[in-house]
Amino acid sequence: MTNNETFFEQDALPHSRSHVREIAAIDLGSNSFHMIVARIMNGSIQVLSRLKQKVKLAEGLDENAQLSQEAITRGVNCLALFAERLQGFAPENVNVVGTYTLRRAVNNDEFLRQAAKVFPYPINIISGQTEAKTIYAGVCHTQPEKGRKLVVDIGGGSTEMIIGDDFTPIVAESRHMGCVSFAAKYFPNGVISRQNFEEAYQSAVNKIEDLGWEYRNLGWQSVLGSSGTIKTVHQVIAATLDPNGIITKARLNDLVEQTLCASHFDKLNIIGLNPERTDVFVPGLAILNAVFDVFHIDQMRYSDGALREGVIYSIEKNFQVADIRARTAWGLTEQFDIDTEQAHRIAGSANLLAHQYNQWVKPELAEEMQSILLWAARLHEVGIVINHKNMQKHSAYILQNMELPGFDREQQRLLALLVRLHIGPLKTADLIKFARYDEQDVLALIRLLRLAVILNKSRQAAEKIQHLSLKNDRIGGAWILAFDPGYLERNPLVSNELRQESNGLKELALELLFN
């Protein structure tokens, strides 16, 4: 195994298979109310449903921080809807947090009083710093990045900026600038002009420029953005420029210029822009632009984990583990009763082979790709519970469509593809395109996994390989496997499978030699 990838560390992961607990997390945001209902089973969280209602609470906050009755009614009506779904839930299994608008409203007690009539669960109005730290936890529990990271979340009423190491936040700040509040202040009646965009941008810069030096001095290895504004920008970039949706300063500038071609929110015609977000997209874009400039951000990746995910993971304390992927894999292993001994054998063979392969087209991604290869080796039999026939297709479908914390979208697609092609005929048409990974590297990963599976077809009866050499030729695509003397004679099943694999690869103009 690689140094940073262990299969399942038993002292760090849950052991109980029987305990099932349903929980709910609700985020009362300034623009929308969100609810996640999930089940804790086999050490992992399975999302059962997500509900979202646009309430625009911040629109009802006047200059005296008084929340209007109309806004209160919208919020209370939404909570009544949520209460229907939560019938039968014990209070300790429901965690509700109020954010910026409820934090600032001088009459938030009136909101709580009216909410209590239809919603029988306590509402906790959290501080800006607590909100920031909870957002950071939500990102860490769902994304693959390790080490030091900067997390940015632009909400309806406030923006949170956090730097942390792994699960531990170092600095966490929340500033009073959000897409709803900025829309009302700088884009009255939805009017767009270069002047009001510049005013919104400069206001955002003024609110956070005192953080610039400290944050830049701390530094980071990766930058992640969460919630609606950043999700929308990510979607627009993914639809027009880069399938990965990576946000850069140049792409932001291009998006700003496209936006300023319109004179009103209603006239925005940008590919990938969700029509439901047009009223908050422009002010959110101004804030994001300011964040990039103040902190000198090179690029940002979108995280689908944020405040509500942080809230839901805070309910169950057993989730504080260092390796999110290991926790995800453990849950799948328990849920689908994977043969862990066979998973170990195949992962071991894949690891042995991968460390001898040195023809990566993108060597900077080699460690990441090898990590996905090992997880594919460990999880390739997840679909056997459905049927052994076409197991690879069942497994791939499960891995493609489940929520897999610790894997981003591209990594999840690669994981599913490797599993789908680990056995059976291999055809060029099966090799889907990736934005991040080179096609030749993907093909190499598939070949490595297929070889690892072949070497362990006999499962517990498979002879443990002491020495195995893999040599490869970049130009001819030839791979040469050299075994210990007498190994192939003692293992005719492996020899026959390798011969079939070699014949199949010839149709792809690839060569496999073995002795």
C-alpha positions as CSV (number, residue, x, y, z in Angstrom):
1,M,0.0,0.0,0.0
2,T,1.1,3.6,-0.4
3,N,2.2,5.4,2.8
4,N,-0.8,7.6,3.0
5,E,-3.4,5.0,2.0
6,T,-4.2,2.2,4.4
7,F,-7.2,0.0,3.8
8,F,-9.2,0.3,7.0
9,E,-7.6,1.4,10.2
10,Q,-9.7,-0.4,12.8
11,D,-8.9,2.0,15.7
12,A,-10.1,5.0,13.7
13,L,-13.3,3.7,12.1
14,P,-16.6,2.5,13.6
15,H,-17.1,-1.2,14.2
16,S,-20.8,-1.6,14.8
17,R,-22.9,-2.9,11.9
18,S,-26.2,-2.9,13.7
19,H,-26.6,0.7,14.8
20,V,-28.8,2.7,12.4
21,R,-29.7,6.3,13.3
22,E,-31.7,8.8,11.2
23,I,-30.6,12.4,11.6
24,A,-31.5,15.8,10.1
25,A,-29.5,19.0,9.6
26,I,-31.2,22.3,8.8
27,D,-29.5,25.5,7.7
28,L,-31.6,28.6,7.9
29,G,-29.7,30.8,5.5
30,S,-30.3,34.3,4.4
31,N,-31.4,33.3,0.9
32,S,-32.6,29.7,1.3
33,F,-33.5,27.2,4.0
34,H,-31.9,23.8,3.4
35,M,-32.6,20.4,5.1
36,I,-30.7,17.2,4.8
37,V,-32.2,14.0,6.2
38,A,-29.7,11.2,6.4
39,R,-29.1,7.8,7.9
40,I,-26.0,6.7,9.8
41,M,-25.3,3.1,9.0
42,N,-22.1,1.0,9.0
43,G,-20.0,4.0,9.9
44,S,-21.1,6.2,7.0
45,I,-23.8,8.8,6.2
46,Q,-26.3,8.0,3.6
47,V,-28.4,11.0,2.4
48,L,-32.1,10.1,2.2
49,S,-33.5,13.4,1.1
50,R,-32.6,17.0,0.5
51,L,-35.1,19.9,0.7
52,K,-34.5,23.5,-0.3
53,Q,-36.8,26.4,-0.1
54,K,-35.9,30.0,-1.3
55,V,-37.2,32.3,1.5
56,K,-35.0,35.4,0.9
57,L,-34.9,36.2,4.6
58,A,-32.3,38.9,4.1
59,E,-34.6,40.8,1.8
60,G,-36.8,41.4,4.9
61,L,-34.1,43.0,7.0
62,D,-34.3,46.8,7.0
63,E,-31.7,49.4,7.9
64,N,-32.6,49.1,11.5
65,A,-32.0,45.3,11.5
66,Q,-35.7,44.7,11.9
67,L,-37.0,41.6,10.2
68,S,-40.3,42.1,8.4
69,Q,-43.4,40.1,9.1
70,E,-43.5,39.0,5.5
71,A,-40.0,37.5,5.7
72,I,-40.8,35.9,9.0
73,T,-43.9,34.3,7.5
74,R,-41.9,32.9,4.5
75,G,-39.5,31.4,6.9
76,V,-42.1,29.9,9.3
77,N,-44.0,28.4,6.4
78,C,-40.9,26.7,5.2
79,L,-40.2,25.3,8.7
80,A,-43.8,24.0,8.8
81,L,-43.0,22.1,5.6
82,F,-39.8,20.7,7.1
83,A,-41.7,19.7,10.2
84,E,-43.9,17.4,8.2
85,R,-40.9,15.4,7.0
86,L,-39.4,15.2,10.5
87,Q,-42.4,13.7,12.2
88,G,-41.1,11.1,14.7
89,F,-37.6,12.4,14.9
90,A,-36.2,12.8,18.4
91,P,-34.9,16.3,19.2
92,E,-31.3,15.0,19.7
93,N,-31.3,13.8,16.1
94,V,-32.2,17.2,14.6
95,N,-29.8,20.1,14.5
96,V,-31.0,23.4,13.3
97,V,-28.8,26.5,12.8
98,G,-29.7,30.1,12.0
99,T,-27.1,32.2,10.3
100,Y,-26.4,35.8,9.4
101,T,-29.9,37.3,9.0
102,L,-31.3,35.7,12.1
103,R,-28.0,36.6,13.9
104,R,-28.4,40.3,13.0
105,A,-32.2,40.7,13.3
106,V,-33.0,42.6,16.5
107,N,-36.4,40.8,16.6
108,N,-35.2,37.3,16.0
109,D,-37.0,36.3,19.2
110,E,-40.2,37.0,17.3
111,F,-39.1,34.7,14.5
112,L,-38.3,32.0,17.1
113,R,-41.7,32.5,18.8
114,Q,-43.7,32.1,15.6
115,A,-41.5,29.2,14.4
116,A,-42.1,27.3,17.7
117,K,-45.8,27.1,16.9
118,V,-45.2,24.9,13.8
119,F,-41.7,23.5,14.3
120,P,-41.1,21.5,17.5
121,Y,-37.3,21.5,17.4
122,P,-34.9,24.0,19.0
123,I,-33.2,26.6,16.6
124,N,-29.7,27.6,17.4
125,I,-28.7,31.0,16.1
126,I,-24.9,30.6,15.7
127,S,-22.1,33.2,15.7
128,G,-20.3,34.1,12.6
129,Q,-17.1,32.3,13.7
130,T,-19.1,29.1,14.6
131,E,-20.7,29.3,11.2
132,A,-17.3,29.6,9.5
133,K,-15.9,26.6,11.5
134,T,-18.9,24.5,10.7
135,I,-18.6,25.3,7.0
136,Y,-15.0,24.3,7.2
137,A,-15.9,20.9,8.8
138,G,-18.5,20.3,6.1
139,V,-15.9,20.8,3.4
140,C,-13.3,18.7,5.1
141,H,-15.8,15.8,5.6
142,T,-16.7,15.7,1.9
143,Q,-13.7,16.7,-0.2
144,P,-10.5,14.8,-1.0
145,E,-8.0,17.6,-0.3
146,K,-5.6,17.2,2.6
147,G,-3.2,19.5,4.3
148,R,-3.7,23.3,4.6
149,K,-6.6,24.8,2.7
150,L,-8.5,28.0,2.3
151,V,-12.3,27.6,2.3
152,V,-14.5,30.4,1.1
153,D,-18.3,30.4,1.4
154,I,-20.5,33.2,0.0
155,G,-23.9,33.1,1.5
156,G,-27.0,35.4,1.2
157,G,-26.0,37.7,4.1
158,S,-22.4,36.9,5.0
159,T,-19.1,35.5,3.6
160,E,-17.0,33.1,5.6
161,M,-13.2,32.6,5.0
162,I,-11.3,29.9,6.8
163,I,-7.8,28.5,6.7
164,G,-7.1,25.2,8.4
165,D,-4.9,22.1,8.5
166,D,-6.8,19.0,7.7
167,F,-9.8,19.0,10.1
168,T,-8.4,21.9,12.3
169,P,-9.3,25.5,11.5
170,I,-6.5,28.0,12.2
171,V,-8.3,31.2,11.4
172,A,-12.0,31.6,10.8
173,E,-13.7,34.9,9.9
174,S,-17.2,35.9,8.9
175,R,-17.9,39.3,7.2
176,H,-21.2,41.0,6.6
177,M,-21.4,40.8,2.8
178,G,-23.7,38.4,1.0
179,C,-25.4,38.1,-2.4
180,V,-28.8,39.0,-1.1
181,S,-27.8,42.0,1.0
182,F,-25.5,43.3,-1.8
183,A,-28.2,42.8,-4.4
184,A,-30.6,45.1,-2.4
185,K,-27.9,47.7,-1.7
186,Y,-25.9,47.9,-5.0
187,F,-28.3,46.6,-7.6
188,P,-31.7,48.1,-6.7
189,N,-34.5,46.7,-8.9
190,G,-32.1,44.4,-10.6
191,V,-30.3,47.1,-12.6
192,I,-26.8,46.2,-13.7
193,S,-24.1,48.8,-14.6
194,R,-20.4,48.9,-14.5
195,Q,-20.6,51.6,-11.8
196,N,-22.8,49.7,-9.4
197,F,-20.7,46.5,-10.0
198,E,-17.5,48.4,-9.1
199,E,-19.2,49.8,-6.0
200,A,-20.2,46.4,-4.8
201,Y,-16.7,45.0,-5.6
202,Q,-15.0,47.9,-3.7
203,S,-17.3,47.5,-0.7
204,A,-16.3,43.8,-0.5
205,V,-12.6,44.6,-0.8
206,N,-13.0,47.2,2.0
207,K,-14.7,44.6,4.3
208,I,-11.9,42.0,4.0
209,E,-8.7,43.8,3.1
210,D,-7.6,43.7,6.7
211,L,-7.5,39.9,6.5
212,G,-5.3,39.9,3.4
213,W,-1.8,39.9,4.9
214,E,-2.5,37.4,7.7
215,Y,-4.2,34.9,5.3
216,R,-1.6,35.2,2.6
217,N,1.2,34.8,5.2
218,L,-0.4,31.6,6.5
219,G,-0.7,30.3,2.9
220,W,-2.5,27.2,1.7
221,Q,-2.1,24.2,-0.6
222,S,-5.6,24.3,-2.1
223,V,-8.6,26.6,-2.2
224,L,-12.2,25.4,-2.0
225,G,-15.4,27.4,-2.4
226,S,-18.9,26.4,-1.3
227,S,-22.6,27.4,-1.4
228,G,-24.8,28.9,-4.1
229,T,-22.7,31.8,-5.6
230,I,-19.5,29.7,-6.1
231,K,-21.6,26.7,-7.2
232,T,-23.2,28.9,-9.9
233,V,-19.9,30.3,-11.1
234,H,-18.5,26.7,-11.2
235,Q,-21.5,25.5,-13.3
236,V,-21.1,28.4,-15.8
237,I,-17.4,27.7,-16.2
238,A,-18.0,23.9,-16.5
239,A,-20.7,24.5,-19.2
240,T,-18.5,26.9,-21.3
241,L,-14.8,26.7,-20.6
242,D,-13.6,23.8,-18.5
243,P,-15.6,20.6,-17.6
244,N,-13.9,20.6,-14.2
245,G,-15.4,24.0,-13.5
246,I,-12.1,25.3,-12.0
247,I,-12.5,29.0,-11.1
248,T,-9.5,31.2,-12.0
249,K,-9.1,35.0,-12.0
250,A,-9.0,35.1,-15.8
251,R,-12.2,33.2,-16.0
252,L,-13.8,35.4,-13.4
253,N,-12.9,38.5,-15.4
254,D,-14.4,37.0,-18.5
255,L,-17.6,36.2,-16.6
256,V,-17.7,39.8,-15.3
257,E,-17.5,41.2,-18.8
258,Q,-20.3,38.9,-20.0
259,T,-22.4,40.0,-17.1
260,L,-21.9,43.7,-17.7
261,C,-23.2,43.3,-21.2
262,A,-26.7,43.0,-19.6
263,S,-28.5,45.9,-18.2
264,H,-30.8,44.0,-15.9
265,F,-30.8,40.7,-13.9
266,D,-33.7,39.5,-16.2
267,K,-31.6,40.0,-19.3
268,L,-28.7,37.9,-18.2
269,N,-28.1,35.3,-20.9
270,I,-25.1,33.2,-19.8
271,I,-24.8,29.5,-20.6
272,G,-24.9,27.4,-17.5
273,L,-26.5,30.1,-15.3
274,N,-29.4,28.7,-13.3
275,P,-32.4,31.0,-13.9
276,E,-33.3,30.7,-10.2
277,R,-29.9,32.4,-9.3
278,T,-30.1,35.4,-11.6
279,D,-31.2,37.7,-8.8
280,V,-28.2,37.0,-6.7
281,F,-25.5,36.0,-9.2
282,V,-24.2,39.4,-10.1
283,P,-23.6,40.6,-6.5
284,G,-22.1,37.3,-5.6
285,L,-19.8,37.6,-8.5
286,A,-18.6,41.0,-7.3
287,I,-17.9,39.5,-3.8
288,L,-16.0,36.5,-5.3
289,N,-13.9,38.8,-7.5
290,A,-12.9,40.8,-4.4
291,V,-12.0,37.6,-2.5
292,F,-9.8,36.5,-5.3
293,D,-8.0,39.9,-5.5
294,V,-7.5,40.4,-1.7
295,F,-6.1,36.9,-1.1
296,H,-4.3,36.6,-4.4
297,I,-6.0,33.3,-5.2
298,D,-4.8,31.5,-8.3
299,Q,-7.6,28.9,-8.6
300,M,-10.6,27.6,-6.6
301,R,-12.5,24.3,-6.8
302,Y,-16.1,24.0,-5.9
303,S,-17.1,21.9,-2.8
304,D,-20.6,20.5,-2.6
305,G,-20.1,20.1,1.2
306,A,-20.7,23.3,3.3
307,L,-22.6,24.4,6.4
308,R,-25.4,21.8,6.5
309,E,-22.9,19.0,5.9
310,G,-20.8,20.3,8.7
311,V,-23.9,20.4,10.9
312,I,-24.9,16.8,10.1
313,Y,-21.4,15.5,10.7
314,S,-21.3,17.3,14.1
315,I,-24.3,15.2,15.3
316,E,-22.3,12.0,15.2
317,K,-18.8,12.2,16.9
318,N,-17.5,9.0,15.4
319,F,-16.8,10.7,12.1
320,Q,-13.6,12.5,13.3
321,V,-11.2,10.4,11.2
322,A,-8.2,11.5,9.2
323,D,-9.0,9.7,6.0
324,I,-12.4,10.5,4.6
325,R,-12.0,8.0,1.8
326,A,-11.2,5.2,4.2
327,R,-14.4,6.0,6.1
328,T,-16.4,6.0,2.9
329,A,-14.9,2.7,1.8
330,W,-15.5,1.1,5.2
331,G,-19.2,2.0,5.0
332,L,-19.5,0.5,1.5
333,T,-17.7,-2.6,2.7
334,E,-20.1,-3.1,5.6
335,Q,-23.2,-2.2,3.6
336,F,-22.4,-4.5,0.7
337,D,-20.5,-7.2,2.6
338,I,-17.3,-7.0,0.5
339,D,-14.8,-9.8,0.9
340,T,-12.1,-7.7,2.6
341,E,-9.4,-10.5,2.2
342,Q,-9.9,-10.5,-1.5
343,A,-9.9,-6.8,-1.6
344,H,-6.6,-6.8,0.2
345,R,-5.1,-9.3,-2.2
346,I,-6.1,-7.3,-5.3
347,A,-5.1,-4.0,-3.8
348,G,-1.7,-5.4,-2.9
349,S,-1.1,-6.7,-6.4
350,A,-2.3,-3.4,-8.0
351,N,0.1,-1.5,-5.7
352,L,3.0,-3.8,-6.6
353,L,2.4,-3.2,-10.3
354,A,1.6,0.5,-10.1
355,H,4.9,1.3,-8.4
356,Q,6.8,-0.3,-11.4
357,Y,4.8,1.6,-14.0
358,N,6.7,4.8,-15.0
359,Q,5.2,6.0,-18.3
360,W,2.6,8.4,-17.0
361,V,1.7,11.2,-19.4
362,K,0.8,13.4,-16.4
363,P,3.3,12.3,-13.7
364,E,2.1,15.2,-11.5
365,L,-1.2,13.2,-11.1
366,A,0.5,9.8,-10.6
367,E,0.0,9.7,-6.8
368,E,-3.7,10.7,-7.2
369,M,-4.3,8.2,-9.9
370,Q,-2.6,5.4,-8.0
371,S,-4.8,6.2,-5.0
372,I,-8.0,5.8,-7.1
373,L,-6.6,2.6,-8.6
374,L,-6.2,1.1,-5.1
375,W,-9.7,2.2,-4.0
376,A,-11.1,0.6,-7.2
377,A,-9.2,-2.6,-6.3
378,R,-10.8,-2.6,-2.8
379,L,-14.3,-1.8,-4.0
380,H,-14.6,-3.6,-7.3
381,E,-16.9,-6.3,-5.9
382,V,-19.4,-3.9,-4.3
383,G,-22.0,-5.0,-6.9
384,I,-21.8,-8.7,-6.3
385,V,-24.7,-8.4,-3.9
386,I,-26.9,-7.8,-6.9
387,N,-25.7,-10.6,-9.1
388,H,-22.3,-12.2,-9.9
389,K,-23.3,-11.9,-13.6
390,N,-22.3,-8.5,-14.9
391,M,-20.9,-7.7,-11.5
392,Q,-18.6,-5.1,-12.9
393,K,-21.6,-3.1,-14.3
394,H,-23.5,-3.4,-11.0
395,S,-20.4,-2.2,-9.1
396,A,-19.8,0.7,-11.5
397,Y,-23.4,1.8,-11.3
398,I,-23.3,1.9,-7.5
399,L,-20.0,3.8,-7.3
400,Q,-21.1,6.2,-10.0
401,N,-24.4,7.1,-8.4
402,M,-23.7,7.0,-4.6
403,E,-22.5,10.0,-2.7
404,L,-18.8,9.2,-1.9
405,P,-17.4,11.7,0.5
406,G,-13.6,12.1,0.0
407,F,-13.9,11.7,-3.8
408,D,-14.5,14.7,-6.1
409,R,-16.7,14.2,-9.3
410,E,-13.8,13.5,-11.6
411,Q,-12.3,11.0,-9.2
412,Q,-15.6,9.3,-8.8
413,R,-16.0,9.0,-12.5
414,L,-12.6,7.4,-12.8
415,L,-13.3,5.0,-9.9
416,A,-16.5,3.8,-11.6
417,L,-14.8,3.4,-15.0
418,L,-11.9,1.3,-13.6
419,V,-14.4,-0.9,-11.8
420,R,-16.6,-1.3,-14.9
421,L,-13.7,-2.4,-17.1
422,H,-11.8,-4.6,-14.6
423,I,-13.0,-7.7,-16.4
424,G,-14.6,-8.6,-19.7
425,P,-13.8,-7.4,-23.2
426,L,-11.9,-4.1,-23.4
427,K,-12.8,-1.8,-26.3
428,T,-11.7,1.7,-27.3
429,A,-15.3,2.9,-27.2
430,D,-15.5,2.1,-23.5
431,L,-12.8,4.7,-22.7
432,I,-14.7,7.9,-21.7
433,K,-13.0,11.3,-21.8
434,F,-11.8,13.1,-18.7
435,A,-11.0,16.7,-18.3
436,R,-8.3,16.0,-15.7
437,Y,-6.8,12.7,-16.7
438,D,-5.0,11.8,-19.9
439,E,-6.6,8.9,-21.9
440,Q,-3.3,6.9,-22.0
441,D,-3.0,7.2,-18.2
442,V,-6.6,6.0,-17.8
443,L,-5.9,3.0,-20.1
444,A,-2.8,2.2,-18.0
445,L,-4.8,2.2,-14.8
446,I,-7.4,-0.1,-16.4
447,R,-4.7,-2.5,-17.5
448,L,-3.1,-2.5,-14.0
449,L,-6.3,-3.3,-12.3
450,R,-7.2,-6.1,-14.8
451,L,-3.8,-7.7,-14.2
452,A,-4.2,-7.5,-10.4
453,V,-7.6,-9.2,-10.7
454,I,-6.2,-11.9,-12.9
455,L,-3.4,-12.6,-10.5
456,N,-5.9,-13.2,-7.7
457,K,-8.7,-15.1,-9.6
458,S,-8.2,-18.1,-7.3
459,R,-9.0,-15.9,-4.3
460,Q,-7.8,-17.5,-1.0
461,A,-6.1,-20.3,-3.1
462,A,-4.0,-17.8,-5.0
463,E,-0.3,-18.3,-4.6
464,K,1.3,-15.2,-3.0
465,I,3.7,-13.6,-5.5
466,Q,7.1,-12.9,-4.0
467,H,8.6,-11.2,-6.9
468,L,7.0,-9.7,-10.0
469,S,8.6,-7.4,-12.5
470,L,6.7,-5.1,-14.9
471,K,8.5,-3.3,-17.7
472,N,6.8,-1.1,-20.2
473,D,7.6,0.5,-23.5
474,R,6.1,3.9,-24.1
475,I,6.3,3.8,-27.9
476,G,5.0,0.3,-28.6
477,G,2.6,0.0,-25.7
478,A,4.2,-3.4,-24.8
479,W,4.1,-4.6,-21.2
480,I,6.4,-7.4,-20.0
481,L,5.6,-9.4,-16.9
482,A,8.4,-11.5,-15.4
483,F,7.4,-14.0,-12.6
484,D,9.5,-16.2,-10.3
485,P,10.7,-19.4,-12.0
486,G,8.0,-22.0,-12.1
487,Y,5.2,-19.7,-11.0
488,L,3.2,-19.9,-14.3
489,E,3.6,-23.7,-14.4
490,R,2.2,-24.0,-10.8
491,N,-0.7,-21.6,-11.7
492,P,-2.1,-22.6,-15.1
493,L,-5.3,-20.6,-14.4
494,V,-3.3,-17.4,-14.2
495,S,-1.3,-18.3,-17.3
496,N,-4.5,-19.0,-19.3
497,E,-6.1,-15.7,-18.1
498,L,-2.9,-13.8,-19.1
499,R,-3.0,-15.4,-22.5
500,Q,-6.6,-14.3,-23.0
501,E,-5.8,-10.8,-21.9
502,S,-2.8,-10.6,-24.2
503,N,-5.0,-11.7,-27.2
504,G,-7.7,-9.2,-26.3
505,L,-5.2,-6.3,-26.1
506,K,-4.0,-7.0,-29.6
507,E,-7.3,-5.6,-30.9
508,L,-6.3,-2.3,-29.3
509,A,-2.8,-2.5,-30.8
510,L,-1.3,-3.2,-27.3
511,E,1.0,-6.0,-26.3
512,L,1.3,-8.1,-23.1
513,L,4.2,-10.5,-22.8
514,F,4.8,-12.7,-19.8
515,N,7.3,-15.3,-18.7
